[in-house]
Amino acid sequence: MEAEKETPPPIIDQLKEYAETQIKLAKYDAIDRSSKFLASFITDMVVGVAFVLTFLFLSLAIAFGLSSLFHSYWAGFGCMAGIYLIIAIIIILVKGKIQQPLINLFVKKFFNL
């Protein structure tokens, strides 16, 4: 008796298997990218909140320090408001120079996961 040779599966079966494998690979890649993006987003948000809180308490400390220096809460907190107004005006004037590097940073972060 002759040993039976295994016949290769028809090309259609091979193509179906290849397509299924590619779909699974795309799903796994999407899961990997989205989980990396979500983890990076959450981490950045926690760091952002920490910076905002630090900025808030530092601002209060400076305002109370200026209040002590001027012997008036109104003067201390008014000076801090003036400082923030000056910072806001400067940011408005250089908005164009700040905007493009930020856009580039966000795009790079999104695509270099």
Secondary structure, DSSP 8 states (H G I E B T S, - for coil): ----------HHHHHHHHHHHHHHHHHHHHHHHHHHHHHHHHHHHHHHHHHHHHHHHHHHHHHHHHHHHHT-HHHHHHHHHHHHHHHHHHHHHTHHHHHHHHHHHHHHHHH--
